[in-house]
Amino acid sequence: MASMLQPQIILLKEGTDTSQGKAQLVSNINACTAVADVVRTTLGPRGMDKLIHDDKGNVTISNDGATIMKLLDIVHPAAKILVDIAKSQDSEVGDGTTTVVLLAGEFLKEAKPFVEDGVHPQNLIRSYRTACNLAIEKIKALAVSIEGKSLEEKKSLLAKCAATTLSSKLIGGEKEFFASMVVDAVIAIGNEDRLNMIGIKKVPGGNMRDSFLVNGVAFKKTFSYAGFEQQPKKFLNPKILLLNIELELKSEKENAEIRLSDPSQYQSIVDAEWNIIYDKLDKCVKSGAKVVLSRLAIGDLATQYFADRDVFCAGRVAEEDLHRVAAASGGTIQTSVNNIIDEVLGTCEVFEEKQVGNERFNIFSGCPSGRTATIVLRGGADQFIEEAERSLHDAIMIVRRALKNSTVVAGGGAIDMEISRYLRQHARTIAGKSQLFINSYAKALEVIPRQLCDNAGFDATDVLNKLRQKHALPSGEGAPYGVDINTGGIADSFANFVWEPSVVKINAINAATEAACLILSVDETVKNPKSESAQGEAAASAMGGRGRGGGFPGRGRGMRRR
């Protein structure tokens, strides 16, 4: 009786919504499966594109998993984890973003029946982590190194990796053309880690084959003043001066005050201002530079001055482009024109201004330091060029990773099938429930070849059965066999040059397993919104203000009479 009379304990604020237990976990799994279903059809060379239209009226057409996940306005807290793993895969490796979301969704889907049957999630998590470690060891064992090969051999191997990445993109029809371009760009920047050393400039018009690679820097002609047309537009081996100062007459920003006793002194002050700018321009010309670039404005006086002395100038150059010119030409950006020595000037073999489509481009090629390259992209619609840029970003990242890690595995679902077979075999050696969980993890890995078949319109069951039979051969010769997208059968992915860097697969399996384990470990969601009454009170007090009659509109002091 005494226990019944005890006061009620209120732990959480009124309006707090809590949901917990098995139902909550199943709900989270369903949300993640729904997200995976959104990007499911974009996987592989025959993947479909998504058209995303946002509230600002911007239209994006893409089949890049990371781009789609970023643009989807996902509100479910558990499903947001899949957005995060897609972003992490994109920033770490650059490709495999759809794969990582699909795998995470499939791991959860396979775990769902166990959860519903009352299996404790920690048992699942333990088995999934074990399976993940085994899978990664197997990938490392199957990976083939491309180290120690000649530059030409390496180039052709890297081009095949880039072509595999591009085959699933919108520009897949021109994958060989772009793959060699990407490899040349990545080799041009060498060991430079900054990705922005490869510039991608977009010029609407023409067709994709009109795109070209500049082994140096190219940027759009900047804003220019009168006198610009009189400047020479081509130089061989010019010296390049890079500045971060304004070269124009401007009124002083400070409120300077000058008191004159004699009106004739006024002219000397005006002359002094002109002398300062002329002195700056004279020093630029005397430095021997034939190309002067500045991040800030170069005015009409300076433009004409340089034109009269056969010097090319461009002001308001984007900071990124200026840094790339500095890296390529070996120059240093100056914040003063005093004491300009030869060491701070850059150089290149050829500088010219060229018409590309309806834009004019300043192109610096044959730069001594290399370490930078620019891809100028052409194409029809703006959305098409935007998607081409995203596709090239993936290919560039893949080639960089392949260069650094230099091991590749067979693509086309071959590596997934091989790991799946290996895990199934391993599961048989384990006693207890763990055998079932590892088996379901192995089954989940088959989602990649199955989805490749579905997206291409082939019979997935038939192809997967052929693959299972091939991979089960005791000799191990079936390991590189994957889905043949062209015929709807199976083929040796290595022989067909469908390769991907092993780091892509390792990262994808790691991230997908982590995400699945994280979602399985959540058993309660607490949502604590501010109650509506509290919001209402806050709004009322903000409107009312202090003082009598604050809530009524009226005429305050200093207001105009109507």
Beta strands, then each sheet from edge to edge (+ up, - down):
strand 1: 17-20
strand 2: 50-53
strand 3: 59-62
strand 4: 144-145
strand 5: 198-204
strand 6: 212-214
strand 7: 216-220
strand 8: 234-236
strand 9: 239-243
strand 10: 291-294
strand 11: 312-314
strand 12: 346-347
strand 13: 350-356
strand 14: 359-365
strand 15: 373-379
strand 16: 407-410
strand 17: 481-483
strand 18: 490-492
strand 19: 499-501
strand 20: 524-527
sheet 1: 1+ 20-
sheet 2: 2+ 3-
sheet 3: 4+ 16- 19+
sheet 4: 5+ 15+ 6-
sheet 5: 7+ 14- 13+ 8-
sheet 6: 11+ 10+ 9+ 12-
sheet 7: 17+ 18-
end
